[in-house]
């Protein structure tokens, strides 16, 4: 796994956990599928954008953290965590109207108010699994983003360094010792 993917996964996990911790209602973990075998990433994003706009109008203050999964057979589908309750019947009807299939998974994340809740960590790792998943050498084409955010859901960034402070001093001392 590439270094950039690890940083993205770490930032996504932090964002999902903070989104769940700060939500006032139980957050929702959603997986959507397409009715047909959709291998075009841009078309998948266009359909998801249509659904996301409908969700934004229906649920003001909605925030989403998610990732696109590229299956081995080349089909895309999104997985995301929402900070609000989403009505299943409304979501299914609008998802079908936007070009998704009728098969979807919607789970409520329990224990979201507790910072160390096991189910929140499981949801964050479930989303991050698709960030770190690599199929072949190039998971996405040029310009294709694996992660997506909506609203103020981006709580972490990848503009950090794993090696700072004491780690850097230790490495400098170690390299000096071995020279």
C-alpha positions in Angstrom: 0.0 0.0 0.0 1.3 3.4 -0.9 2.3 6.0 1.7 -0.3 8.4 0.4 -3.1 5.8 0.8 -2.1 5.2 4.4 -2.3 8.9 5.2 -5.6 9.1 3.5 -7.0 6.1 5.4 -5.8 7.6 8.7 -7.4 11.0 7.9 -10.6 9.2 6.9 -10.7 7.2 10.0 -10.3 10.3 12.2 -13.0 12.1 10.2 -15.5 9.3 10.5 -14.9 8.8 14.2 -15.2 12.6 14.9 -18.4 12.8 12.7 -20.0 10.0 14.7 -18.9 11.5 18.0 -20.4 14.9 17.2 -23.6 13.8 15.7 -26.8 14.5 17.7 -28.7 11.5 16.3 -27.4 8.0 15.7 -25.1 8.1 12.6 -25.9 5.9 9.6 -23.6 3.6 7.6 -24.8 3.3 4.0 -23.7 1.1 1.1 -25.4 1.7 -2.3 -25.2 -0.5 -5.4 -26.2 0.2 -9.0 -28.9 -1.6 -10.9 -26.6 -2.5 -13.8 -22.9 -3.2 -14.0 -21.5 0.3 -14.0 -17.8 0.5 -14.7 -17.6 4.2 -15.6 -16.4 6.2 -12.6 -17.6 9.5 -13.9 -21.1 8.2 -14.4 -21.2 6.7 -10.9 -20.1 10.0 -9.4 -22.8 11.9 -11.4 -25.5 9.6 -10.1 -24.2 9.9 -6.6 -24.1 13.7 -6.9 -27.8 13.7 -7.9 -28.6 11.6 -4.8 -26.4 13.7 -2.5 -28.2 16.9 -3.6 -31.6 15.4 -2.9 -30.3 14.3 0.6 -28.9 17.8 1.2 -32.3 19.4 0.4 -34.2 16.8 2.5 -31.8 16.8 5.5 -30.3 20.2 6.2 -26.9 20.0 8.0 -26.2 16.6 6.5 -22.5 15.6 6.5 -21.0 12.6 4.7 -17.7 10.8 4.8 -17.2 8.0 2.4 -15.2 6.0 -0.1 -15.7 4.5 -3.5 -15.1 0.8 -3.8 -13.9 -0.7 -7.1 -14.7 -4.4 -7.1 -12.6 -7.0 -8.9 -15.1 -7.2 -11.7 -14.7 -3.4 -12.3 -17.9 -2.1 -10.8 -18.1 1.0 -8.6 -20.2 1.6 -5.5 -20.1 4.0 -2.6 -19.9 3.4 1.1 -20.5 6.4 3.4 -21.3 7.5 7.0 -24.0 10.2 7.5 -24.3 12.2 10.6 -28.1 12.1 10.7 -31.0 9.7 10.6 -32.0 8.9 7.0 -35.4 7.4 6.3 -34.9 4.0 4.5 -38.0 4.3 2.3 -37.1 7.8 1.2 -33.5 6.8 0.5 -34.5 3.8 -1.5 -37.0 5.7 -3.6 -34.6 8.6 -4.4 -31.7 6.2 -5.0 -33.7 4.3 -7.6 -34.7 7.6 -9.2 -31.0 8.7 -9.4 -30.0 5.4 -11.1 -29.0 3.2 -8.2 -30.3 -0.3 -7.6 -32.9 -1.2 -5.0 -30.3 -3.3 -3.0 -28.7 -1.2 -0.3 -27.5 -1.6 3.2 -28.2 0.9 5.9 -27.0 0.4 9.5 -27.3 2.7 12.5 -24.1 3.1 14.4 -24.7 2.5 18.1 -22.6 4.1 20.8 -21.7 7.1 18.8 -21.6 9.4 21.9 -18.9 7.4 23.5 -15.4 8.2 22.0 -14.2 4.6 22.5 -17.3 2.9 21.2 -16.4 -0.3 19.4 -19.1 0.1 16.7 -17.9 3.5 15.7 -14.4 2.2 15.2 -15.8 -0.7 13.2 -17.7 1.7 11.0 -14.5 3.9 10.5 -12.4 0.8 9.7 -15.1 -0.5 7.3 -14.9 2.8 5.3 -11.1 2.9 5.5 -10.9 -0.7 4.1 -12.0 0.7 0.8 -9.5 3.5 0.9 -6.6 1.1 1.3 -7.9 -1.6 -1.0 -5.8 -1.9 -4.1 -6.6 -3.9 -7.2 -3.7 -4.2 -9.5 -1.3 -1.3 -9.8 -3.9 1.5 -10.4 -7.1 1.4 -8.4 -8.5 4.6 -10.0 -7.7 6.4 -13.2 -6.1 9.8 -13.3 -8.3 12.3 -11.5 -10.5 9.7 -9.8 -10.8 10.3 -6.1 -11.4 7.3 -3.8 -12.7 9.3 -0.8 -15.4 11.9 -0.7 -16.8 14.4 1.9 -19.9 16.5 2.1 -20.7 19.4 4.4 -18.2 20.0 7.1 -17.4 16.3 7.4 -13.6 16.6 6.7 -12.2 16.7 10.2 -8.6 15.6 9.4 -6.2 16.3 6.6 -3.3 14.5 4.9 -1.0 17.5 5.2 1.0 16.1 8.1 4.2 14.2 8.6 4.4 10.8 10.3 7.9 11.6 11.4 8.2 14.7 13.5 9.5 15.6 16.9 11.1 12.8 18.8 11.0 10.3 15.9 13.1 12.7 13.8 15.7 13.0 16.6 15.8 9.2 17.0 16.4 8.8 13.3 19.1 11.4 13.2 20.8 9.8 16.2 20.5 6.4 14.6 21.9 7.5 11.3 24.8 9.3 13.1 25.5 6.1 15.1 25.7 4.0 11.9 27.8 6.4 9.9 
